[in-house]
Amino acid sequence: MTDTVSPTSTGTSYDVARVRAHFPQLREGEGLGAAHFDGPGGMQTPDVVAQAVYDTLTAPLANDDTVTSAERNASLALTEGRAAIADLLQVAADGVVFGRSMTQLTMDLARTLAQGWGPHDEVVVSRLDHDANVRPWTIAAERAGATVRWADFDPETGELDVEQVAAVLSDRTRLVAVTAASNLIGTRPDVPAIAELVHAAGGQLYVDGVHHTAHVAVDMAALGADYFACSPYKFLGPHCGVLAARPEVLEPLRPDKLAPASDGVPERFELGTPAYELLAGVTAAVDFLADLVPGKGPRRERLLVSLAAVEEHEDRLRRRVEDFLVSTPGVVLHSRAARRTPTLLATFADHDPQDVRRHLAARNVNAPAGSFYAYEAARRLGLGTTGGLRIGLAPYTDDHDVDRLLEALAESVGGA
Ligand SMILES: Cc1ncc(COP(=O)(O)O)c(C=O)c1O
């Protein structure tokens, strides 16, 4: 066993060198070889995903249908893409909607759901969320004359407690929009408990899983989400978006659509021609995730084993970074919730996070600074215009990356 292989508590092992071999951008070379801590903005893409996109585009390809091989290739990309997401989220393939981005899908769904809202209805959003799970709902509510209620989080602990959501629920609540994990500070609220309360109040729950899906295995039913959105480019896939729901939840909804376009579910929600090549990339990304720990058996089972191993791997590396940050005078670590992803946000008493980011970049260590569209959360944390330095771990992060980060940080902000 080499030191790149870590045993996990489930009896498997995680071989990060094997994983990294699939990322040409991580190799030494001109413009390459950065230590990437920028995954929360979009992970690096493995060769197999790029290959799947290339293979789809260079094979015969037409609009999906059954007569020519070009049509069948398109059809296959679509059905395989839906099946892959179905395994990833534990949802029916017929409930998987593809779109350009999570933002676009959420804007569209908010407009559709708001057709049924009026002045007596209430919509709940949280201050912890990325703006993509806030503004679509506040805009739609405003147009419908519905009331927006805000669930706050505690900036001291970073927690969005169930009670903070309960406080703004009522028998008028139609929809609650909440994140499964904050892309700013990593907090993972207790979504199943929130779901129970929302459903007891008679509302529906829309869960932003964009940051969460990269790090933790998802089971939509166990989360209690009526809708769950994620973005494949955050979990090693190509740039597109996914909205998932049980088909019976989607069935009564009437989104705007073209007259000749399918009225079936989920096609009704997909405007225009699907990006077949990207969907092939989505399938390759889910297969790659399932194979992070090589094994046999159904893809869903392999995903669970692999993602559990990744979680342990990332948590171990996170603790290394965290130990450094908490022991360095003048560093404020904003990621403090009891349950969180391996994403750390820091500010500095004597340094502008943008300067720290530039210092790291000059040493080929990529960790961006800002507020990352978590607009309300950044304001609540008092981050100001320069935001914080965000350090995100990914399945390809290794100890050497962390050594490079800590060394560059020590030069920049002090510490061991
Ligand atoms: C938590 C979270 N939600 C939503 C989004 C928006 O996703 P998309 O770029 O697919 O619209 C992001 C993107 O950074 C995110 O991190």
The ligand as an ORCA input file, in Angstrom:
! r2SCAN-3c Opt
* xyz 0 1
  C     -25.130     25.928     -3.701
  C     -25.304     26.387     -5.114
  N     -26.539     26.491     -5.612
  C     -26.763     26.868     -6.864
  C     -25.736     27.199     -7.705
  C     -26.049     27.599     -9.124
  O     -25.785     26.528     -9.956
  P     -25.745     26.723    -11.534
  O     -24.416     27.311    -11.859
  O     -25.906     25.332    -12.099
  O     -26.862     27.611    -11.904
  C     -24.415     27.123     -7.243
  C     -23.289     27.509     -8.104
  O     -22.253     27.903     -7.632
  C     -24.200     26.690     -5.908
  O     -22.967     26.572     -5.401
*
